[in-house]
Amino acid sequence: MSGFARAASAEWVKIRSVRSTVVTLGLFALVALGLSWLVASGFSPGGPKTDAILPVFFGLLTAQLVLVTFAVATAGAEFSTGTIRASLAAVPSRGRLFAAKMTAVGLTVGAAALVVELLVFGLVRVVIGDAAAPLNEWWTMEALLGGWIHLTLLSVFTAAVAVMLRSTVVTLSVLLPVLFLSSQGLGNLDAVRPVAQYLPDQVGMVIMHMTVPGDPRFGRDYGPWEGLAILVLWTVAALLGGWFAMRRRDA
């Protein structure tokens, strides 16, 4: 087994051995399923057929706050508690430790997001019935794939920011208001929308059919996959920043 594989395995052991992992990911599933069920229960067919996917992502995009909190806590807890010193003693290569940590977070979040998204989609189909989004059409598969990528990359982005800031509390204090409150509220203002539409939590909205290009109120200046490409750039930038901070700063 390579040095990276051993480091990644150790990071996975840390994640699964903490009770808060099951609690937090369970809460993510509960919030996503509960809110999607509520929205689906009041769904009225009659608009564009792509509206049938909205109940799925309404719950998931609200529950992503829990998923992001998990990612930030997982990546930043060692800095807050000082146990990062023990991790560096076991894995002296800081770049390898950072890569292992981000890989473990990404794979855990990706697996949880995929399972919960499919469960939510199945629940919404049961509640809505014949009006539900058909799985055999490309726009549905594109939305589900894009939503999964969005949830996974956004969590990795925030985990990397936590490494840069070296604090779970500080990272959540910065990210939650800026990314998930300001962009959702202030992003509807004409003066702010041109900038807010490019924030990490907003660029996946087109591929999830939460908005469409050209919408006079919520529209974006890019298409579905262009939006995900922007999120990839945000994630790469955060990973580079986290890697640099890990290598340059004292534990």
KOLTIBA-200011 format. One record per residue: residue in three letters; x, y, z of N, C-alpha, C, O in turn. Coordinates in steps of 0.05 Angstrom, whole numbers, padded with zeros to 5 digits, always signed. Atoms other than C-alpha are relative to their C-alpha. Example, Ala and Ser with C-alpha at 12.3 -4.5 7.8 and 13.67 -1.06 7.14 Angstrom:
<recs>
Ala+00018-00024+00000+00246-00090+00156+00018+00024+00000+00039+00024+00013 Ser-00016-00024-00001+00273-00021+00143-00015+00022+00014-00005+00044+00018 
</recs>
This chain:
<recs>
Met+00017-00024+00000+00000+00000+00000+00018+00025+00000+00037+00027+00016 Ser-00016-00024+00002+00028+00068-00020-00004+00018+00025-00023+00015+00040 Gly+00002-00019-00022+00040+00125+00029-00025+00016-00001-00037+00021+00020 Phe+00025-00016+00002-00019+00164+00002-00024-00018+00008-00042-00009+00022 Ala+00023+00018-00006-00066+00103+00007-00001-00004+00030-00023-00004+00041 Arg+00000+00003-00029-00045+00093+00080-00010+00025+00014-00025+00023+00033 Ala+00009-00025-00012-00056+00166+00096-00030+00004-00005-00044+00012+00014 Ala+00028-00002+00005-00124+00166+00062-00017-00019+00016-00038-00012+00026 Ser+00014+00020-00017-00144+00103+00099-00001+00010+00028-00022+00006+00042 Ala+00000-00010-00027-00124+00135+00164-00021+00023+00004-00034+00025+00024 Glu+00020-00022-00001-00167+00197+00148-00028-00012+00000-00046-00001+00014 Trp+00026+00013+00000-00225+00151+00133-00007-00012+00027-00030-00011+00036 Val+00004+00011-00027-00216+00116+00200-00009+00022+00019-00027+00019+00035 Lys+00007-00022-00017-00219+00184+00234-00030+00008-00004-00044+00014+00015 Ile+00027-00008+00006-00284+00201+00198-00021-00019+00011-00040-00011+00023 Arg+00020+00020-00008-00321+00136+00211+00000-00007+00029-00020-00018+00039 Ser-00001+00007-00029-00298+00129+00283-00012+00022+00018-00014+00018+00042 Val+00011-00022-00015-00329+00195+00304-00031-00002-00001-00042-00004-00023 Arg+00029+00004-00001-00402+00190+00327-00015+00022-00015-00036+00018-00026 Ser+00013-00023+00013-00418+00259+00298-00003-00004-00030-00020+00008-00043 Thr+00003+00005+00028-00408+00232+00228-00027-00012-00007-00041-00003-00025 Val+00026+00012+00004-00469+00187+00232-00022+00020+00006-00042+00021-00009 Val+00021-00019-00008-00509+00241+00267-00003+00022-00021-00026+00028-00029 Thr+00002-00022+00019-00492+00296+00218-00010-00009-00027-00028+00003-00039 Leu+00009+00010+00025-00501+00255+00155-00029-00010+00002-00044-00008-00018 Gly+00028+00007-00004-00565+00227+00184-00019+00024+00000-00041+00023-00011 Leu+00016-00025+00001-00590+00298+00195-00002+00011-00028-00023+00021-00036 Phe+00001-00008+00029-00572+00315+00123-00022-00015-00014-00037-00003-00029 Ala+00020+00016+00013-00615+00258+00099-00028+00007+00010-00047+00009-00006 Leu+00026-00006-00011-00672+00275+00146-00011+00027-00010-00035+00029-00017 Val+00009-00026+00009-00675+00348+00126-00007-00001-00030-00027+00010-00038 Ala+00005+00001+00028-00670+00333+00052-00026-00015-00006-00042-00006-00022 Leu+00024+00016+00005-00724+00279+00054-00025+00015+00010-00046+00015-00003 Gly+00023-00013-00012-00770+00319+00100-00009+00024-00016-00033+00027-00021 Leu+00008-00024+00015-00769+00384+00061-00009-00007-00028-00028+00006-00038 Ser+00009+00008+00026-00775+00350-00006-00028-00012+00001-00044-00008-00017 Trp+00027+00012-00003-00835+00311+00019-00021+00022+00003-00043+00021-00008 Leu+00019-00022-00005-00868+00376+00043-00006+00014-00027-00029+00020-00033 Val+00003-00015+00025-00856+00411-00024-00015-00018-00020-00033-00008-00034 Ala+00013+00018+00019-00877+00350-00065-00030-00004+00007-00047-00007-00011 Ser+00028+00003-00008-00941+00344-00024-00018+00023-00010-00042+00019-00014 Gly+00016-00023+00010-00963+00413-00047+00005+00006-00029-00003+00027-00039 Phe-00007-00005+00028-00938+00405-00119-00025-00001-00017-00042-00019-00014 Ser+00023-00001+00018-00989+00424-00172+00010+00000-00029+00023+00020-00038 Pro-00009+00001+00028-00974+00402-00244-00014+00021-00016-00035+00031-00009 Gly+00012-00020+00017-00988+00451-00300+00020+00019-00012+00015+00030-00033 Gly-00021-00017+00010-00924+00490-00309+00018-00017-00018+00011-00038-00028 Pro-00020+00016+00015-00862+00468-00348+00006-00026+00013+00005-00029+00037 Lys-00004+00027-00012-00847+00394-00340+00024-00001+00017+00026-00018+00035 Thr-00024+00000-00017-00779+00411-00311-00006+00009+00029+00011+00005+00046 Asp+00007-00008-00028-00815+00440-00250-00003-00025+00018-00001-00022+00042 Ala+00003+00024-00017-00825+00368-00227+00025-00008+00015+00024-00024+00033 Ile-00025+00006-00013-00752+00366-00207+00005+00019+00024+00023+00014+00040 Leu-00004-00021-00021-00758+00427-00161-00003-00012+00028+00014-00005+00046 Pro+00002+00011-00028-00783+00388-00099+00025-00016+00008+00032-00016+00032 Val-00024+00015-00006-00721+00344-00104+00022+00018+00011+00034+00013+00031 Phe-00023-00017-00007-00671+00400-00101-00006+00021+00021+00012+00033+00033 Phe+00006-00018-00022-00709+00445-00054+00009-00011+00026+00022+00003+00042 Gly-00009+00012-00025-00696+00396+00002+00030-00004+00000+00042+00001+00021 Leu-00029+00005+00001-00625+00379-00021+00016+00025+00004+00036+00026+00018 Leu-00015-00025-00002-00603+00451-00028-00002+00013+00028+00016+00028+00036 Thr+00002-00009-00027-00629+00468+00041+00017-00018+00018+00031-00008+00036 Ala-00015+00018-00016-00598+00406+00071+00030+00002-00005+00046-00008+00011 Gln-00028-00003+00005-00531+00423+00039+00015+00016+00022+00039+00013+00025 Leu-00012-00014-00023-00519+00469+00098+00011-00019+00020+00032-00015+00032 Val-00009+00021-00019-00514+00407+00141+00025-00015-00011+00044-00020+00003 Leu-00022+00014+00013-00468+00373+00091+00025+00016+00000+00047+00006+00005 Val-00023-00018-00001-00422+00433+00087+00011+00002+00028+00035+00002+00032 Thr-00009-00001-00028-00420+00437+00163+00016-00025+00006+00037-00023+00020 Phe-00015+00025-00004-00398+00364+00164+00028+00002-00013+00048-00006+00000 Ala-00025-00002+00014-00343+00377+00112+00019+00019+00014+00043+00013+00018 Val-00017-00019-00013-00317+00438+00148+00010-00011+00027+00033-00008+00034 Ala-00007+00011-00026-00318+00404+00216+00021-00022-00003+00039-00024+00013 Thr-00019+00022+00004-00282+00343+00189+00028+00010-00007+00047-00001+00003 Ala-00026-00010+00009-00227+00383+00156+00013+00019+00021+00037+00020+00023 Gly-00012-00020-00017-00219+00437+00209+00002-00008+00030+00015+00007+00045 Ala+00000+00007-00029-00229+00400+00275+00028-00004+00011+00033+00004+00034 Glu-00027+00005-00010-00156+00378+00281+00015+00025+00005+00032+00026+00023 Phe-00013-00026-00005-00133+00450+00276-00010+00013+00025+00005+00024+00041 Ser+00012-00012-00023-00181+00473+00329+00008-00014+00026+00012-00002+00047 Thr-00007+00015-00024-00163+00417+00378+00030-00004+00003+00039-00012+00025 Gly-00028+00004-00002-00089+00415+00363+00010-00028-00007+00034-00033-00007 Thr-00008+00027+00007-00090+00342+00342+00014-00002-00027+00023-00023-00035 Ile-00014+00000+00025-00061+00362+00275+00029-00006+00003+00042-00017-00015 Arg-00028+00006-00005+00007+00356+00307+00005-00031-00001+00025-00040-00012 Ala-00003+00029+00000-00004+00281+00318-00002-00010-00029+00012-00029-00037 Ser+00004+00008+00028-00028+00274+00246+00026+00005-00016+00034-00011-00033 Leu-00025-00007+00014+00035+00309+00220+00023-00018+00009+00041-00023-00006 Ala-00021+00019-00009+00078+00264+00263-00003-00027-00014+00017-00040-00019 Ala+00005+00025+00013+00046+00204+00231+00004+00002-00030+00014-00017-00043 Val-00004-00005+00029+00047+00234+00160+00016+00026-00003+00003+00047-00005 Pro-00016-00025+00001+00105+00284+00157-00004+00016-00026+00000+00040-00025 Ser+00004-00014+00025+00090+00301+00084-00027+00015+00002-00048+00003+00001 Arg+00025-00015-00003+00040+00358+00091-00017-00001-00025-00042-00001-00023 Gly+00016+00002+00024+00020+00356+00019-00016-00027-00002-00039-00027-00010 Arg+00013+00027+00000+00004+00281+00025-00023+00000+00020-00044-00011+00014 Leu+00021-00001-00021-00035+00293+00089-00024+00016-00010-00047+00008-00006 Phe+00022-00017+00010-00076+00349+00057-00015-00015-00022-00040-00015-00022 Ala+00013+00015+00021-00090+00307-00005-00017-00023+00011-00039-00028+00002 Ala+00015+00022-00012-00111+00248+00038-00025+00009+00014-00046-00003+00012 Lys+00023-00011-00014-00156+00291+00080-00022+00009-00019-00046+00002-00015 Met+00020-00009+00020-00191+00323+00020-00013-00024-00015-00036-00024-00021 Thr+00011+00024+00013-00198+00254-00013-00021-00014+00017-00042-00022+00008 Ala+00018+00013-00018-00230+00224+00048-00026+00016+00003-00048+00004+00003 Val+00024-00017-00002-00278+00283+00056-00017-00002-00026-00041-00006-00024 Gly+00015+00000+00025-00296+00283-00018-00014-00027-00005-00037-00027-00014 Leu+00012+00026+00005-00309+00208-00022-00024-00005+00020-00044-00016+00012 Thr+00022+00004-00020-00351+00208+00042-00024+00017-00007-00047+00007-00007 Val+00022-00018+00007-00392+00268+00021-00013-00009-00026-00037-00009-00029 Gly+00011+00009+00025-00399+00242-00050-00018-00024+00003-00039-00026-00009 Ala+00017+00023-00004-00426+00175-00026-00026+00007+00014-00047-00003+00006 Ala+00024-00008-00014-00474+00207+00023-00019+00016-00018-00043+00011-00017 Ala+00017-00017+00018-00499+00258-00028-00014-00017-00021-00037-00013-00027 Leu+00012+00017+00020-00511+00204-00080-00023-00017+00011-00044-00018-00001 Val+00020+00016-00012-00550+00159-00034-00025+00017+00007-00047+00009+00002 Val+00022-00017-00009-00592+00215-00005-00015+00012-00024-00040+00014-00024 Glu+00013-00011+00023-00606+00246-00073-00018-00020-00013-00040-00014-00021 Leu+00017+00021+00012-00632+00180-00101-00024-00006+00018-00046-00011+00008 Leu+00022+00004-00018-00674+00170-00039-00021+00022-00002-00045+00017-00003 Val+00018-00023+00003-00704+00240-00045-00014-00002-00027-00039+00003-00028 Phe+00013+00002+00026-00717+00230-00119-00022-00022+00000-00044-00018-00011 Gly+00019+00021-00002-00752+00164-00105-00025+00008+00017-00047+00001+00010 Leu+00022-00009-00017-00794+00195-00049-00018+00020-00015-00042+00018-00014 Val+00015-00019+00015-00815+00253-00094-00017-00013-00021-00040-00006-00026 Arg+00014+00015+00021-00835+00205-00149-00025-00014+00012-00046-00015+00000 Val+00022+00014-00013-00879+00166-00100-00022+00021+00007-00046+00015+00003 Val+00019-00020-00009-00912+00230-00074-00014+00013-00024-00039+00017-00024 Ile+00012-00015+00023-00923+00265-00142-00014-00019-00019-00034-00012-00031 Gly+00012+00019+00017-00939+00202-00181+00007+00005-00029+00030+00008-00036 Asp-00004-00002+00029-00948+00209-00257+00013+00026-00008+00025+00028-00029 Ala-00011-00026+00007-00927+00282-00255+00029+00003+00007+00041+00023+00002 Ala-00028-00001-00008-00858+00265-00228+00019+00001-00024+00011-00007-00046 Ala-00020-00002+00022-00795+00278-00269+00007-00029-00009+00014-00045+00008 Pro-00006+00027+00010-00783+00217-00314+00030-00005+00000+00046+00012-00009 Leu-00029+00006-00002-00716+00183-00301+00012-00006-00027+00036-00005-00030 Asn-00010+00008+00026-00710+00162-00374+00004+00023-00019+00010+00019-00042 Glu-00005-00023+00016-00704+00233-00400+00026+00014+00008+00033+00015+00032 Trp-00027-00011-00006-00637+00269-00406-00001+00023+00020+00017+00025+00036 Trp+00000-00023-00018-00658+00332-00370-00002-00008+00029+00009+00006+00047 Thr+00001+00010-00027-00674+00292-00308+00026-00012+00009+00036-00005+00030 Met-00026+00012-00006-00610+00252-00310+00022+00022+00003+00039+00020+00020 Glu-00019-00022-00001-00570+00316-00323-00003+00015+00026+00017+00022+00039 Ala+00004-00014-00025-00602+00350-00263+00010-00016+00024+00023-00005+00041 Leu-00009+00017-00022-00589+00291-00217+00031-00002+00001+00043+00000+00022 Leu-00029+00001+00001-00517+00284-00240+00012+00027+00008+00031+00028+00024 Gly-00011-00026-00007-00505+00359-00236-00004+00007+00030+00013+00019+00042 Gly+00005-00005-00028-00537+00362-00167+00020-00015+00018+00029-00004+00038 Trp-00019+00015-00016-00492+00307-00141+00028+00012-00002+00042+00014+00019 Ile-00026-00013+00003-00430+00340-00170+00001+00026+00016+00021+00032+00029 His+00001-00025-00014-00452+00407-00140+00004-00005+00030+00020+00009+00043 Leu-00002+00006-00028-00461+00378-00070+00028-00009+00008+00038-00001+00029 Thr-00026+00011-00006-00395+00341-00072+00022+00021-00002+00037+00025+00016 Leu-00021-00020+00004-00352+00397-00100-00002+00023+00019+00018+00033+00029 Leu+00004-00022-00019-00383+00450-00056+00011-00008+00028+00022+00009+00042 Ser-00009+00009-00026-00367+00408+00005+00031-00001+00001+00043+00007+00021 Val-00029+00001+00001-00295+00397-00017+00011+00029+00001+00032+00034+00013 Phe-00008-00028+00000-00289+00472-00030+00001+00011+00028+00020+00024+00037 Thr+00001-00011-00027-00311+00489+00040+00020-00014+00019+00030-00001+00037 Ala-00020+00014-00016-00266+00435+00070+00027+00012-00004+00043+00015+00015 Ala-00026-00012+00006-00206+00466+00035+00002+00028+00013+00023+00036+00022 Val+00000-00026-00013-00226+00535+00061+00005-00003+00030+00019+00013+00042 Ala-00004+00005-00028-00228+00506+00131+00029-00005+00006+00039+00004+00027 Val-00029+00005-00004-00156+00483+00123+00015+00027-00002+00034+00032+00013 Met-00012-00026+00002-00137+00553+00100-00003+00017+00025+00016+00030+00034 Leu+00006-00017-00023-00170+00587+00159+00007-00014+00026+00009-00001+00047 Arg-00009+00016-00024-00151+00530+00208-00019+00004+00023-00011+00004+00046 Ser+00020-00002-00022-00216+00538+00247-00027-00007-00011-00036+00004-00031 Thr+00027+00007+00008-00284+00506+00241-00019+00023+00005-00035+00029-00013 Val+00019-00022-00007-00320+00564+00276+00004+00023-00019-00016+00034-00030 Val-00005-00023+00018-00286+00618+00234-00010-00006-00028-00022+00011-00041 Thr+00008+00007+00027-00298+00581+00169-00030+00001-00003-00040+00012-00023 Leu+00029-00001+00002-00372+00570+00183-00011+00028+00003-00031+00035-00009 Ser+00009-00028-00004-00379+00642+00207+00003+00016-00025-00013+00035-00030 Val-00004-00014+00025-00352+00666+00140-00017-00011-00022-00030+00004-00037 Leu+00013+00012+00023-00382+00616+00092-00030+00000+00001-00043+00007-00019 Leu+00029+00003-00001-00453+00607+00117-00014+00026-00007-00032+00026-00023 Pro+00014-00025+00007-00473+00681+00115+00006+00009-00029-00012+00017-00043 Val-00008-00011+00026-00433+00698+00052-00011-00017-00023-00023-00006-00042 Leu+00007+00017+00022-00448+00637+00009-00029-00008+00000-00042-00010-00022 Phe+00026+00012-00001-00515+00612+00033-00023+00019+00009-00046+00011+00008 Leu+00020-00020-00008-00551+00674+00059+00001+00024-00018-00019+00032-00030 Ser-00003-00024+00016-00524+00735+00023-00006-00005-00029-00021+00010-00042 Ser+00004+00005+00029-00523+00703-00046-00029-00007-00006-00039-00001-00028 Gln+00028+00007+00005-00594+00676-00038-00018+00024+00002-00037+00027-00013 Gly+00017-00024-00004-00623+00742-00013+00009+00023-00017-00006+00033-00034 Leu-00010-00023+00015-00580+00798-00040+00004-00006-00029+00004+00012-00046 Gly-00003+00007+00028-00570+00759-00104-00024+00006-00017-00021+00006-00042 Asn+00024-00007+00015-00640+00778-00124-00001+00030-00007-00018+00038-00023 Leu-00001-00029+00006-00622+00852-00125+00016+00005-00026+00036-00008-00031 Asp-00012-00004+00026-00604+00879-00194+00029+00009+00002+00045+00001-00014 Ala-00027-00010-00003-00541+00913-00168+00020-00021+00008+00044-00019+00003 Val-00018+00020-00011-00513+00850-00136-00001-00026-00017+00019-00041-00017 Arg+00004+00025+00014-00539+00794-00182+00023-00006-00019+00032-00029-00021 Pro-00021+00007+00018-00484+00801-00235+00025-00012+00013+00039-00027+00000 Val-00022+00012-00015-00432+00783-00182-00008-00025+00015+00006-00045+00014 Ala+00009+00023-00017-00472+00737-00137-00005-00025-00016-00002-00047-00005 Gln+00006+00024+00016-00490+00690-00194+00025-00017-00004+00022-00040-00012 Tyr-00025+00016+00004-00417+00668-00197+00011-00011+00027+00032-00023+00027 Leu-00009+00011-00025-00411+00650-00123-00004-00031+00000-00021-00041-00015 Pro+00000+00030+00002-00398+00575-00110-00027-00013+00004-00033-00033-00009 Asp+00025+00013-00005-00467+00559-00083-00021+00006-00021-00043-00005-00020 Gln+00020-00008+00019-00502+00592-00142+00004-00012-00028-00015-00014-00044 Val-00006+00007+00027-00467+00565-00203-00012-00027-00009-00011-00034-00033 Gly+00012+00025+00008-00501+00497-00201-00030+00002-00004-00043-00018-00010 Met+00029-00003+00001-00572+00525-00203-00012-00006-00027-00034-00017-00029 Val+00010+00004+00026-00579+00521-00278-00003-00030-00007-00023-00039-00017 Ile+00001+00029+00007-00562+00447-00285-00020-00015+00017-00030-00036+00009 Met+00021+00012-00017-00610+00431-00228-00028+00010-00006-00047+00004+00007 His+00025-00012+00009-00665+00470-00264-00014+00016+00021-00038+00019+00021 Met+00011-00019-00019-00674+00517-00206-00003+00027-00012-00017+00045-00002 Thr+00003-00024+00016-00668+00573-00257+00009-00007-00028+00020-00029-00033 Val-00009+00005+00028-00655+00579-00332+00012+00026-00010+00005+00048-00001 Pro-00012-00024+00012-00612+00627-00373-00022+00017-00013-00040+00006-00027 Gly+00019-00018+00012-00652+00688-00393-00023+00006+00018-00039+00024+00012 Asp+00021-00007-00019-00699+00687-00333+00005+00028+00010+00026+00034+00020 Pro-00004-00028-00007-00710+00761-00319+00006+00005+00030+00018+00025+00037 Arg-00005-00004-00029-00707+00751-00243+00022-00017+00011+00039-00007+00026 Phe-00019+00018-00012-00665+00690-00228+00020-00011-00021+00035-00029-00015 Gly-00016+00011+00022-00630+00679-00295+00030+00002+00005+00040+00018+00022 Arg-00030+00000-00002-00555+00665-00303+00011+00006-00028-00003+00003-00048 Asp-00013-00006+00025-00507+00687-00356+00017-00023-00011+00035-00019-00028 Tyr-00015+00024+00008-00481+00616-00367-00019-00023-00001-00041-00023+00010 Gly+00016+00024+00003-00508+00547-00384+00005-00019+00023+00021-00013+00041 Pro-00002+00019-00022-00513+00485-00340+00028-00010+00005+00038-00009+00028 Trp-00027+00011-00004-00444+00455-00352+00021+00022+00003+00041+00017+00016 Glu-00018-00023-00005-00410+00523-00355-00001+00007+00030+00019+00014+00041 Gly+00002-00006-00028-00437+00534-00285+00016-00020+00017+00030-00012+00036 Leu-00016+00020-00015-00407+00469-00260+00030+00004-00005+00046-00001+00013 Ala-00028-00006+00006-00341+00488-00294+00010+00022+00018+00032+00022+00028 Ile-00007-00022-00019-00341+00552-00252+00004-00011+00028+00022-00003+00042 Leu-00003+00012-00027-00352+00510-00189+00026-00016+00001+00039-00016+00022 Val-00025+00014+00001-00293+00466-00210+00023+00020+00005+00042+00014+00020 Leu-00021-00020-00003-00250+00529-00215+00001+00010+00029+00023+00013+00040 Trp+00001-00008-00029-00273+00552-00145+00013-00022+00017+00028-00016+00035 Thr-00011+00022-00017-00256+00483-00117+00030-00003-00004+00044-00007+00016 Val-00029+00002+00005-00188+00479-00150+00015+00023+00014+00036+00018+00026 Ala-00013-00023-00014-00171+00549-00124+00001-00004+00030+00022+00001+00042 Ala+00000+00005-00029-00192+00529-00054+00020-00022+00008+00034-00020+00028 Leu-00019+00022-00006-00151+00465-00057+00029+00010-00002+00045+00002+00014 Leu-00027-00012+00002-00090+00503-00080+00006+00017+00024+00028+00017+00035 Gly-00004-00017-00024-00100+00553-00024+00004-00017+00025+00021-00010+00042 Gly-00003+00017-00023-00108+00498+00027+00026-00015+00000+00039-00017+00021 Trp-00026+00013+00003-00047+00461+00001+00023+00019+00008+00041+00011+00022 Phe-00021-00020-00005-00005+00524+00004+00001+00006+00030+00022+00008+00042 Ala+00001-00007-00029-00029+00541+00075+00010-00023+00016+00023-00019+00037 Met-00009+00023-00014-00016+00470+00098+00030-00003+00000+00043-00011+00020 Arg-00029+00003+00003+00055+00471+00073+00016+00023+00012+00038+00019+00021 Arg-00015-00023-00009+00074+00541+00095-00003+00008+00029+00014+00021+00040 Arg+00005-00008-00027+00043+00549+00163+00008-00021+00020+00009-00045+00014 Asp-00006+00019-00021+00063+00519+00229-00026-00014+00009-00048-00003+00006 Ala+00023+00015-00009+00017+00467+00259-00012+00014+00024-00032+00004+00035 
</recs>
